[in-house]
């Protein structure tokens, strides 16, 4: 099956710093990538959808100036959490859709655990 | 609004069978997915249904009734490693996944 990698897997940072998370599709071209956030014991919450070469579409309530998304190529999307605060501590997961597939399965990266002190 | 409902938690015995139900109300329908998620890990794909009926894949089967807005995931011959959360997700008319809150399945020896 298709593989999506995510880096780093875990990051601890001080309040006020920025953190960049990378999401890569390793063996397919991802026309669309998704960024999710998951708080403990809650379901996935879609933050934004990004298509290669265009601006991301953010879900209601997600600050686009705080969560910067760049999808510069068909295999790489990045999420930058700017001026992170403790309430941003969460599990961030990316997923990618294979444009060559018949149906629209999303392949998930392993996730990034962000802890803001 | 769009809504996915599934039980919060279920308990079953090793070796037994368990059925996890999911009901949905969405704007449009382009398929229903079941994912398994172990604690601290990302979801992994289990099944996809877009037509009515039963899809069988090894110990796991998934059923869909579009007219009833209903699906279930059936797990047979339960193993301890099946202890996880099971997420139901529906792809709406905009090809966005709408997620249920997940069902935590606890397997007891």
Interface residues (C-beta under 8 A of the other chain):
Chain A: X1 X6 X34 X42 X43 X44 X45 X46 X49 X91 X93 X103 X104 X105 X106 X107 X108 X109 X110 X111 X113
Chain B: X30 X31 X33 X35 X40 X41 X42 X43 X44 X45 X48 X50 X87 X91 X95 X96 X97 X99 X100 X101 X102
